[in-house]
Amino acid sequence: MTGVILAAGKGSRLGNYTIDLPKSLLPLDDDGYTLLDYNIDILSQLNLKNIIVVTGFNSHKIEDHLSKCNNIEIIYNPFWNHCNVLGSLYMGLKSLNDDFLFLHADTLAERSIWEELVGAEGDMVLPFERKLCGEEEMKMELKNGKVIQITKEMNPESADGEFLGIAKFKKSTIPFFKSTAEMLFKKGELHHYMESVISEAIKKEQFNIRALDILDSNFVEVDFEEDYIRAKKKFGRYNS
């Protein structure tokens, strides 16, 4: 199994924190232990074969930061400022030939979530938080444990909860990811999220797409300053 970490974005909603610094390199403590370091540590504890990090904004800073790490492949997305998440994932797919774990570098989840995810059955397994959702969240609708809809545009009243933004995919899904992404890109649609591919798979009933309820586990998606403060409290090395 391989880990794919997307770390291409600028993190502009964090203001002065990320003027020149990729969001993934935000420190969680005074020793410079970063969001990216946390996720690499978690994936390493899961005994993955290798880890792919897709970079974009100020890639050289991430490359320097990871220069002493083993079993990490860095893939630069030169179009990071012209595409959304699916574009960066597509760049990473070219090096994939294995089951893989997908995550954003700015999403921190405790180890128990990852361990449960690795052991879960399904071609695509999507952890979610069961909650009342708002308009902006990536929402999921379920039926008998299967994901039947995933989109931000869903009526919040129909949603069972919010997708965490981390997932497990079987090797068998890789050709579908590639072909679906290429189909969307050829239409000139570069701003798709990864979830657009999952939505296509749901329509075609091609894979077993399962939901994983994280219950009361800890996770933080770092979008704004208040998220960053929470992440430092929950996931800094001296707080874990």
C-alpha positions as CSV (number, residue, x, y, z in Angstrom):
1,M,0.0,0.0,0.0
2,T,1.2,3.5,-0.9
3,G,0.3,6.9,0.7
4,V,-0.5,9.9,-1.5
5,I,-0.2,13.3,0.3
6,L,-1.4,16.3,-1.6
7,A,0.6,19.4,-0.6
8,A,0.4,21.6,-3.6
9,G,-1.9,24.5,-2.4
10,K,-0.9,27.9,-1.0
11,G,-3.3,28.1,1.9
12,S,-4.3,31.7,1.2
13,R,-7.1,31.6,3.8
14,L,-4.4,31.5,6.5
15,G,-3.2,35.0,5.6
16,N,0.3,35.9,6.9
17,Y,1.0,32.4,8.0
18,T,1.4,31.2,4.4
19,I,2.6,34.2,2.4
20,D,5.8,32.3,1.4
21,L,5.3,29.1,3.3
22,P,3.4,26.1,1.9
23,K,0.6,25.3,4.3
24,S,1.9,21.8,4.8
25,L,5.0,23.2,6.4
26,L,3.1,25.1,9.2
27,P,4.8,24.1,12.5
28,L,2.8,22.3,15.2
29,D,5.4,23.0,17.9
30,D,8.4,25.2,18.6
31,D,10.8,22.6,17.2
32,G,9.4,22.9,13.6
33,Y,7.4,19.7,13.5
34,T,5.0,20.4,10.7
35,L,1.6,19.3,9.4
36,L,3.4,17.3,6.7
37,D,5.7,15.7,9.3
38,Y,2.7,14.5,11.3
39,N,1.1,12.9,8.3
40,I,4.3,11.2,7.1
41,D,4.9,9.9,10.6
42,I,1.4,8.4,10.7
43,L,1.7,6.8,7.3
44,S,5.1,5.4,8.2
45,Q,3.6,3.8,11.3
46,L,1.2,1.9,9.0
47,N,4.1,0.2,7.2
48,L,3.4,1.6,3.8
49,K,5.7,0.7,1.0
50,N,6.3,4.3,0.0
51,I,4.8,7.7,0.2
52,I,4.1,10.1,-2.6
53,V,4.0,13.9,-1.9
54,V,2.5,16.1,-4.6
55,T,3.8,19.6,-4.4
56,G,3.1,23.0,-6.0
57,F,3.4,26.3,-4.3
58,N,7.1,26.9,-3.3
59,S,7.8,23.3,-3.9
60,H,11.5,23.8,-3.2
61,K,10.8,24.4,0.5
62,I,9.0,21.1,0.8
63,E,11.8,19.4,-1.2
64,D,14.4,20.9,1.2
65,H,12.3,19.9,4.2
66,L,12.1,16.3,3.1
67,S,15.6,15.9,1.7
68,K,16.7,13.5,4.4
69,C,13.6,11.3,4.4
70,N,13.6,7.9,2.9
71,N,10.9,6.2,0.8
72,I,9.3,9.5,-0.2
73,E,8.7,10.4,-3.8
74,I,8.1,14.1,-4.5
75,I,6.0,14.9,-7.6
76,Y,5.8,18.5,-8.6
77,N,2.5,19.7,-10.1
78,P,3.5,22.7,-12.4
79,F,-0.2,23.5,-12.9
80,W,-1.0,23.7,-9.2
81,N,-2.3,27.3,-9.5
82,H,-4.6,26.4,-12.5
83,C,-6.3,23.3,-11.2
84,N,-8.0,21.9,-8.1
85,V,-7.3,18.7,-6.1
86,L,-8.0,16.3,-8.9
87,G,-5.3,17.8,-11.0
88,S,-2.7,17.2,-8.3
89,L,-4.0,13.7,-7.6
90,Y,-3.8,12.9,-11.3
91,M,-0.1,13.8,-11.3
92,G,0.4,11.4,-8.4
93,L,-1.5,8.6,-10.1
94,K,1.2,8.2,-12.7
95,S,3.5,6.7,-10.1
96,L,0.8,4.4,-8.5
97,N,0.4,0.7,-9.0
98,D,-0.9,-0.3,-5.6
99,D,-3.7,0.1,-3.1
100,F,-3.4,3.7,-1.8
101,L,-4.3,6.0,1.1
102,F,-5.3,9.5,0.0
103,L,-4.9,12.6,2.2
104,H,-4.5,16.3,2.1
105,A,-1.4,17.5,4.0
106,D,-3.6,20.0,5.9
107,T,-5.9,17.3,7.3
108,L,-4.7,15.7,10.6
109,A,-6.4,12.6,11.9
110,E,-5.4,10.5,14.9
111,R,-3.8,7.1,14.3
112,S,-6.9,5.1,15.3
113,I,-8.8,6.5,12.3
114,W,-6.0,5.4,10.0
115,E,-5.8,1.9,11.5
116,E,-9.5,1.4,11.1
117,L,-9.4,2.8,7.6
118,V,-6.6,0.4,6.6
119,G,-8.5,-2.6,7.9
120,A,-11.9,-1.6,6.3
121,E,-13.4,-3.5,3.4
122,G,-14.4,-1.8,0.2
123,D,-12.9,-0.6,-3.2
124,M,-13.2,3.0,-2.0
125,V,-13.5,3.7,1.8
126,L,-14.4,7.2,2.9
127,P,-14.2,8.2,6.6
128,F,-16.9,10.8,7.6
129,E,-18.1,12.6,10.7
130,R,-21.7,12.1,11.4
131,K,-23.1,15.6,11.9
132,L,-25.4,18.3,10.7
133,C,-23.7,19.9,7.8
134,G,-23.6,23.4,6.3
135,E,-23.5,24.6,2.7
136,E,-19.7,24.6,2.3
137,E,-18.9,21.2,3.6
138,M,-18.2,18.1,1.5
139,K,-21.3,16.2,2.4
140,M,-22.1,12.4,2.1
141,E,-25.4,10.6,1.9
142,L,-25.4,6.9,2.8
143,K,-27.6,3.9,2.4
144,N,-26.8,0.6,4.2
145,G,-23.2,1.8,4.8
146,K,-22.7,2.6,1.1
147,V,-22.0,6.1,-0.2
148,I,-24.8,7.1,-2.6
149,Q,-23.9,10.8,-2.9
150,I,-20.9,12.9,-2.2
151,T,-20.9,16.6,-3.0
152,K,-20.8,20.1,-1.6
153,E,-23.9,21.0,-3.6
154,M,-26.1,18.4,-1.7
155,N,-29.0,19.7,0.4
156,P,-27.6,19.7,3.9
157,E,-30.8,18.1,5.2
158,S,-30.1,15.0,3.0
159,A,-26.6,14.6,4.3
160,D,-25.5,12.0,6.9
161,G,-22.3,13.8,7.6
162,E,-19.1,15.4,6.3
163,F,-16.3,13.6,4.4
164,L,-13.0,13.9,6.2
165,G,-10.9,14.3,3.0
166,I,-8.9,11.1,3.7
167,A,-9.7,7.8,2.0
168,K,-8.5,4.3,1.0
169,F,-8.7,3.1,-2.6
170,K,-8.0,-0.3,-4.1
171,K,-5.5,-0.6,-6.9
172,S,-8.4,-1.6,-9.2
173,T,-9.8,1.9,-9.0
174,I,-6.6,3.6,-10.5
175,P,-7.5,3.2,-14.2
176,F,-11.0,4.6,-13.5
177,F,-9.4,7.6,-11.7
178,K,-7.1,8.3,-14.6
179,S,-9.8,7.9,-17.3
180,T,-12.4,10.0,-15.5
181,A,-9.9,12.8,-14.7
182,E,-8.8,12.9,-18.3
183,M,-12.4,13.0,-19.5
184,L,-13.0,16.0,-17.3
185,F,-9.8,17.8,-18.2
186,K,-10.4,17.3,-21.9
187,K,-13.6,19.3,-21.4
188,G,-11.5,22.1,-20.0
189,E,-12.8,21.4,-16.5
190,L,-9.7,21.8,-14.4
191,H,-11.2,22.8,-11.1
192,H,-12.7,19.5,-10.0
193,Y,-12.2,17.9,-6.6
194,M,-11.2,14.3,-6.2
195,E,-14.8,13.6,-5.1
196,S,-15.9,14.2,-8.7
197,V,-14.4,10.9,-9.6
198,I,-16.2,9.2,-6.8
199,S,-19.5,10.7,-7.9
200,E,-18.9,9.2,-11.4
201,A,-18.2,5.8,-9.8
202,I,-21.5,6.1,-7.9
203,K,-23.4,6.8,-11.1
204,K,-21.9,3.9,-12.9
205,E,-22.2,1.5,-9.9
206,Q,-18.8,0.3,-10.7
207,F,-17.2,-0.1,-7.2
208,N,-18.0,-1.0,-3.6
209,I,-17.9,2.5,-2.1
210,R,-18.2,2.3,1.7
211,A,-18.5,4.9,4.5
212,L,-16.4,4.7,7.7
213,D,-17.9,6.5,10.7
214,I,-15.1,8.0,12.8
215,L,-17.4,8.5,15.8
216,D,-15.6,10.6,18.4
217,S,-12.1,10.4,17.0
218,N,-9.9,13.5,16.7
219,F,-9.2,15.2,13.4
220,V,-8.6,18.8,12.2
221,E,-8.7,20.2,8.7
222,V,-6.5,23.3,8.7
223,D,-8.2,26.0,6.6
224,F,-8.3,29.0,8.9
225,E,-6.3,30.4,11.8
226,E,-8.7,28.9,14.4
227,D,-8.2,25.5,12.8
228,Y,-4.4,25.9,13.0
229,I,-4.6,26.7,16.7
230,R,-6.7,23.6,17.3
231,A,-4.3,21.5,15.3
232,K,-1.3,22.6,17.4
233,K,-3.2,21.8,20.6
234,K,-4.3,18.4,19.4
235,F,-1.4,17.1,17.3
236,G,1.7,18.9,18.4
237,R,4.2,16.3,19.5
238,Y,4.0,17.3,23.1
239,N,0.2,17.2,23.1
240,S,-0.3,13.8,21.5
